[in-house]
Amino acid sequence: MPKTKELTLRMEDRPGTLAKISQALSDRGVNILGFQSFPSEGKSLVHLVVDNPTSAKTVLEGQGIRYDESDVAQITLPNRPGELARAASRLGDANININHAYGGVDPATNKPLLFFGVTDVSRAVEFLDQTAAAATRG
């Protein structure tokens, strides 16, 4: 499974803010593959994985929105009971802490994607590759 880029931004926690940003991304042809938002100190902390980070960063900068960019581990697993537990267990057994995680959809296949913000992305990708391979076998 690959590493991918995640954009993390703080948005004003008021009606219409998310709509404005997501519309601006859409207008530039940027597809949101994964999204997580939660309130934090009067703002919303938003994690985004997009299909074109370069264009997304241009949009955010044009809107005056500051962001951080980091690597996250991405995995596609079958949609059946126990798969998240298997992936999380692999990471835990490897002593890799999950700081945050969220889902999305692969635009090519419509399969569910999981994104893990972890303490060691390179090692996490290695262990998640093993998990995905085991999931496809059985």
C-alpha positions as CSV (number, residue, x, y, z in Angstrom):
1,M,0.0,0.0,0.0
2,P,1.2,3.4,-0.7
3,K,2.2,6.4,1.2
4,T,0.1,9.4,0.2
5,K,0.0,13.1,1.1
6,E,-2.5,14.5,3.6
7,L,-3.3,18.1,3.9
8,T,-4.3,19.3,7.4
9,L,-5.9,22.7,7.8
10,R,-7.8,24.7,10.4
11,M,-11.0,26.2,9.2
12,E,-13.3,28.7,10.8
13,D,-16.1,26.8,12.6
14,R,-19.1,28.5,11.0
15,P,-21.7,27.6,8.4
16,G,-20.6,27.5,4.8
17,T,-16.8,27.3,5.4
18,L,-16.5,23.7,4.3
19,A,-18.8,24.3,1.3
20,K,-16.7,27.2,0.1
21,I,-13.4,25.3,0.3
22,S,-14.7,22.1,-1.2
23,Q,-16.4,24.0,-4.0
24,A,-13.1,25.8,-4.7
25,L,-11.3,22.5,-4.9
26,S,-14.0,21.1,-7.2
27,D,-13.8,24.1,-9.5
28,R,-10.1,23.3,-10.0
29,G,-11.0,19.6,-10.7
30,V,-9.6,18.3,-7.4
31,N,-11.3,15.2,-6.1
32,I,-11.4,14.6,-2.3
33,L,-10.5,10.9,-1.7
34,G,-10.6,11.1,2.1
35,F,-11.9,13.6,4.6
36,Q,-12.1,14.0,8.4
37,S,-13.2,17.0,10.4
38,F,-13.6,17.7,14.0
39,P,-13.9,20.8,16.2
40,S,-10.8,22.0,17.9
41,E,-10.4,25.2,19.9
42,G,-13.2,27.1,18.1
43,K,-12.1,26.0,14.7
44,S,-12.4,22.8,12.7
45,L,-9.3,20.6,12.2
46,V,-9.6,19.1,8.8
47,H,-7.6,16.2,7.2
48,L,-7.9,15.9,3.4
49,V,-6.4,13.4,1.0
50,V,-7.0,14.5,-2.6
51,D,-6.1,13.2,-6.0
52,N,-4.0,16.3,-6.9
53,P,-2.2,17.8,-3.9
54,T,-0.4,20.4,-6.0
55,S,-3.6,21.9,-7.3
56,A,-5.2,21.6,-3.9
57,K,-2.4,23.5,-2.3
58,T,-2.8,26.3,-4.9
59,V,-6.5,26.5,-4.1
60,L,-5.9,26.7,-0.4
61,E,-3.2,29.3,-0.7
62,G,-5.5,31.3,-3.0
63,Q,-8.2,31.2,-0.3
64,G,-5.6,32.3,2.3
65,I,-5.9,29.0,4.2
66,R,-2.8,27.7,5.9
67,Y,-2.2,24.0,5.9
68,D,0.4,21.4,6.8
69,E,1.3,18.5,4.5
70,S,2.4,15.1,5.8
71,D,2.6,11.5,4.7
72,V,-0.1,9.0,5.7
73,A,-0.4,5.3,5.1
74,Q,-3.2,4.3,2.7
75,I,-4.7,0.8,2.5
76,T,-7.6,-0.8,0.6
77,L,-9.3,-3.6,2.5
78,P,-12.3,-5.7,1.8
79,N,-15.5,-4.5,3.3
80,R,-16.1,-7.3,5.8
81,P,-16.0,-7.8,9.5
82,G,-12.6,-7.8,11.2
83,E,-10.5,-6.1,8.5
84,L,-10.0,-2.9,10.5
85,A,-9.2,-4.9,13.5
86,R,-6.6,-6.9,11.5
87,A,-4.9,-3.8,10.2
88,A,-4.9,-2.0,13.5
89,S,-3.6,-5.1,15.3
90,R,-0.7,-5.3,12.8
91,L,0.3,-1.8,13.5
92,G,-0.1,-2.2,17.3
93,D,2.0,-5.4,17.2
94,A,4.7,-3.5,15.4
95,N,4.5,-0.8,18.1
96,I,3.3,1.8,15.6
97,N,0.9,4.3,17.2
98,I,-2.2,5.4,15.2
99,N,-2.6,9.1,15.8
100,H,-5.7,9.4,13.6
101,A,-7.5,7.4,10.9
102,Y,-10.4,7.9,8.5
103,G,-12.0,6.5,5.4
104,G,-12.5,7.4,1.8
105,V,-13.2,5.9,-1.5
106,D,-10.9,4.9,-4.4
107,P,-12.3,6.8,-7.4
108,A,-11.2,4.2,-9.9
109,T,-12.8,1.2,-8.1
110,N,-15.2,2.7,-5.6
111,K,-13.5,0.5,-3.0
112,P,-13.1,1.8,0.5
113,L,-9.8,3.4,1.4
114,L,-8.4,3.8,4.9
115,F,-5.8,6.4,5.8
116,F,-3.7,6.1,8.9
117,G,-1.7,9.0,10.4
118,V,0.9,7.1,12.3
119,T,4.2,7.6,14.0
120,D,6.2,5.7,11.4
121,V,4.6,5.8,7.9
122,S,7.3,3.8,6.1
123,R,7.1,0.9,8.5
124,A,3.3,1.2,8.7
125,V,3.1,0.8,4.9
126,E,5.2,-2.3,5.1
127,F,2.9,-3.9,7.7
128,L,-0.3,-2.8,6.0
129,D,0.9,-4.3,2.7
130,Q,1.1,-7.6,4.5
131,T,-2.4,-7.1,5.9
132,A,-3.8,-6.3,2.5
133,A,-2.1,-9.3,0.9
134,A,-3.6,-11.6,3.6
135,A,-7.0,-10.1,3.1
136,T,-7.1,-10.8,-0.6
137,R,-6.1,-14.4,0.0
138,G,-8.7,-15.1,2.4
